[in-house]
Amino acid sequence: MSATPFAEVLASLTRQRGVLGSMVVSEADGIIVDSNLQIGVKGNVVAALAASLYRKARLSAAAAGLGTANFVQLEAESGRVCAIGRGDLLLVTVAESRANVGLIRVEMLRATPVLDQ
């Protein structure tokens, strides 16, 4: 089995402290294109949630005249979901609540060019 163009980036993100997994997701329908998730992470559910949140944030920011939404973060009791979009794809990271979201964001921003492939 050959590695996808996203495999290295996803593995790198998932190695960050407190990160439970990362995915490349279609913004239009929330379907996972590729993922690197720890056991127990509900990938399909998180992917659909992230795509919906990102799409709504992008449309709302544009309607408000704020431009393009670049980074969306959902912070919940038991963890975080972060998403960055490029074209029709999203880079999504699932992390524990104790994870350093600043470092995760920097790594996600560095990784976004892979979404252009």
Residue frames relative to the residue before (quaternion, step in Angstrom):
aa qw qx qy qz dx dy dz
M 1.0000 0.0000 0.0000 0.0000 0.00 0.00 0.00
S 0.3054 -0.7685 0.5347 0.1739 3.58 -0.80 0.97
A 0.5226 -0.6328 0.4764 0.3153 3.53 -1.17 0.65
T 0.4596 -0.6653 0.5137 0.2868 3.55 -1.14 0.66
P 0.6527 -0.5103 0.3667 0.4233 3.61 -1.21 0.22
F 0.6904 0.4948 -0.2649 0.4565 3.58 1.24 -0.44
A 0.4639 0.7430 -0.4158 0.2447 3.59 1.21 -0.44
E 0.6864 0.4913 -0.2958 0.4472 3.60 0.83 -0.94
V 0.6598 0.5058 -0.3011 0.4671 3.59 0.94 -0.88
L 0.6661 0.5001 -0.3043 0.4622 3.58 0.91 -0.89
A 0.6422 0.5122 -0.3228 0.4701 3.59 0.98 -0.80
S 0.6464 0.5268 -0.3121 0.4553 3.58 0.98 -0.83
L 0.6643 0.4923 -0.3022 0.4744 3.59 0.94 -0.85
T 0.6794 0.5058 -0.2892 0.4461 3.57 0.93 -0.90
R 0.6178 0.5423 -0.3484 0.4503 3.61 1.19 -0.39
Q 0.5003 0.6476 -0.4397 0.3701 3.62 1.19 -0.21
R 0.5862 -0.6034 0.4166 0.3446 3.56 -1.05 0.80
G 0.8291 0.2124 -0.1831 0.4836 3.57 -0.83 1.03
V 0.5655 0.5858 -0.3937 0.4267 3.59 1.26 -0.09
L 0.2763 -0.7850 0.5414 0.1194 3.55 -0.85 1.06
G 0.7887 -0.2038 0.1212 0.5673 3.55 1.22 -0.28
S 0.1568 -0.7589 0.6231 0.1060 3.50 -1.35 0.26
M 0.1022 -0.7992 0.5923 0.0072 3.53 -1.21 0.66
V 0.2527 -0.6576 0.6703 0.2333 3.48 -1.39 0.28
V 0.0562 -0.8261 0.5565 -0.0681 3.53 -0.65 1.23
S 0.4619 -0.6383 0.5362 0.3028 3.56 -1.15 0.64
E 0.4273 -0.7143 0.4897 0.2595 3.59 -0.75 1.03
A 0.6436 0.5765 -0.3229 0.3862 3.58 0.97 -0.84
D 0.8506 0.1119 -0.0171 0.5135 3.59 0.83 -0.92
G 0.4951 -0.6988 0.4114 0.3120 3.62 1.23 0.05
I 0.4367 0.6889 -0.4688 0.3390 3.58 1.20 0.37
I 0.4610 -0.6870 0.4971 0.2614 3.56 -0.98 0.92
V 0.2770 -0.7462 0.5888 0.1408 3.55 -0.89 1.05
D 0.7565 -0.1397 0.1141 0.6286 3.57 1.05 -0.85
S 0.0152 -0.8182 0.5746 -0.0085 3.59 -1.10 0.57
N 0.1030 -0.7186 0.6822 0.0871 3.49 -1.42 0.37
L 0.1448 0.8275 -0.5139 0.1737 3.56 0.09 1.34
Q 0.4584 -0.6391 0.5356 0.3075 3.53 -1.15 0.64
I 0.6243 -0.5287 0.4155 0.3976 3.54 -1.24 0.47
G 0.7564 0.3674 -0.2899 0.4570 3.55 -0.97 0.90
V 0.5823 0.5439 -0.3863 0.4646 3.60 1.22 -0.26
K 0.3315 -0.7510 0.5429 0.1771 3.57 -0.78 1.07
G 0.2287 -0.8517 0.4602 0.1024 3.53 0.38 1.33
N 0.6865 0.4909 -0.2989 0.4454 3.58 0.80 -0.98
V 0.6588 0.5059 -0.3032 0.4670 3.57 0.99 -0.84
V 0.6776 0.4817 -0.2881 0.4752 3.59 0.88 -0.94
A 0.6307 0.5375 -0.3349 0.4485 3.60 0.99 -0.78
A 0.6695 0.4861 -0.2985 0.4757 3.59 0.91 -0.89
L 0.6404 0.5213 -0.3156 0.4674 3.59 0.99 -0.84
A 0.6811 0.4968 -0.2925 0.4514 3.59 0.82 -0.99
A 0.6566 0.5092 -0.3147 0.4589 3.60 0.92 -0.86
S 0.6606 0.5063 -0.3029 0.4642 3.57 0.95 -0.87
L 0.6698 0.4958 -0.2963 0.4666 3.59 0.89 -0.93
Y 0.6751 0.4960 -0.3034 0.4540 3.57 0.88 -0.92
R 0.6476 0.5273 -0.3148 0.4510 3.57 0.91 -0.93
K 0.6845 0.4759 -0.2826 0.4745 3.60 0.91 -0.93
A 0.6409 0.5109 -0.3254 0.4715 3.61 1.00 -0.75
R 0.6448 0.5231 -0.3167 0.4585 3.59 0.98 -0.85
L 0.6887 0.4723 -0.2780 0.4747 3.58 0.87 -0.95
S 0.6567 0.5132 -0.3062 0.4600 3.60 0.99 -0.81
A 0.6476 0.5104 -0.3189 0.4674 3.59 0.95 -0.83
A 0.6528 0.5026 -0.3118 0.4734 3.57 0.98 -0.82
A 0.6630 0.5088 -0.3047 0.4568 3.60 0.93 -0.88
A 0.6882 0.4641 -0.2692 0.4883 3.59 1.09 -0.67
G 0.4916 -0.6828 0.4130 0.3486 3.58 1.28 -0.06
L 0.4604 0.7030 -0.4235 0.3385 3.56 1.22 0.47
G 0.5578 -0.5949 0.4002 0.4181 3.58 1.24 -0.15
T 0.7450 -0.3970 0.3111 0.4365 3.52 -1.24 -0.56
A 0.4072 -0.6666 0.5634 0.2692 3.56 -1.04 0.80
N 0.2274 -0.8109 0.5290 0.1042 3.58 -0.78 1.02
F 0.8039 0.0638 0.0351 0.5903 3.55 0.93 -0.92
V 0.0598 -0.7864 0.6148 0.0031 3.56 -0.83 1.02
Q 0.0366 -0.7975 0.6020 -0.0140 3.54 -0.93 0.97
L 0.1366 -0.7416 0.6524 0.0761 3.53 -0.99 0.94
E 0.0923 -0.7873 0.6088 0.0315 3.55 -0.68 1.10
A 0.0196 -0.8036 0.5930 -0.0460 3.54 -0.68 1.14
E 0.7637 -0.3958 0.2749 0.4296 3.53 -1.34 0.15
S 0.8183 0.2679 -0.1029 0.4980 3.56 0.86 -0.98
G 0.8348 -0.0625 0.0319 0.5461 3.59 1.16 0.17
R 0.4114 -0.6863 0.5513 0.2364 3.50 -1.41 -0.15
V 0.1337 -0.7199 0.6708 0.1174 3.48 -1.34 0.51
C 0.0625 -0.7900 0.6099 -0.0018 3.57 -0.77 1.07
A 0.0223 -0.8052 0.5925 -0.0130 3.57 -1.04 0.81
I 0.0582 -0.7434 0.6660 0.0186 3.51 -1.17 0.82
G 0.1978 -0.8123 0.5414 0.0888 3.56 -0.87 0.94
R 0.0270 0.7508 -0.6598 0.0155 3.49 -1.29 0.52
G 0.8078 0.0145 -0.0509 0.5871 3.57 -0.51 1.13
D 0.7810 -0.2968 0.2498 0.4894 3.56 -0.88 -1.00
L 0.6738 0.5004 -0.2825 0.4646 3.58 1.30 -0.01
L 0.2283 -0.7397 0.6177 0.1381 3.52 -1.29 0.54
L 0.2475 -0.6871 0.6570 0.1871 3.50 -1.26 0.59
V 0.0607 -0.8227 0.5640 -0.0386 3.57 -0.54 1.22
T 0.0826 -0.7789 0.6209 0.0312 3.54 -1.01 0.90
V 0.1834 -0.7481 0.6306 0.0947 3.55 -1.04 0.89
A 0.0378 0.8267 -0.5560 0.0776 3.57 -0.70 1.08
E 0.5710 -0.5506 0.4814 0.3728 3.52 -1.32 0.37
S 0.6328 -0.5556 0.3771 0.3856 3.59 -1.18 0.45
R 0.6643 0.5159 -0.3032 0.4480 3.60 1.14 -0.56
A 0.4832 0.6919 -0.4233 0.3296 3.60 1.26 -0.23
N 0.4675 -0.6640 0.5121 0.2797 3.57 -1.14 0.68
V 0.2792 -0.8083 0.4976 0.1456 3.56 -0.15 1.31
G 0.5712 0.5912 -0.3802 0.4238 3.60 1.14 -0.49
L 0.6815 0.4694 -0.2785 0.4875 3.57 0.92 -0.92
I 0.6262 0.5306 -0.3348 0.4630 3.55 1.03 -0.80
R 0.6529 0.5211 -0.3144 0.4509 3.58 0.92 -0.90
V 0.6408 0.5201 -0.3240 0.4625 3.60 0.92 -0.88
E 0.6759 0.4853 -0.2950 0.4697 3.60 0.88 -0.91
M 0.6459 0.5105 -0.3232 0.4666 3.59 1.01 -0.76
L 0.6450 0.5128 -0.3239 0.4648 3.60 0.97 -0.80
R 0.6395 0.5192 -0.3199 0.4681 3.59 1.03 -0.74
A 0.7191 0.4775 -0.2393 0.4446 3.53 1.05 -0.81
T 0.5045 0.7061 -0.4137 0.2752 3.64 1.12 -0.42
P 0.5842 0.5835 -0.4119 0.3855 3.68 0.94 -0.51
V 0.5748 0.5930 -0.3844 0.4124 3.61 1.13 -0.49
L 0.5938 0.5824 -0.3641 0.4191 3.61 1.18 -0.46
D 0.5984 0.5796 -0.3529 0.4259 3.60 1.22 -0.32
Q 0.5438 0.6516 -0.3911 0.3559 3.61 1.22 -0.32
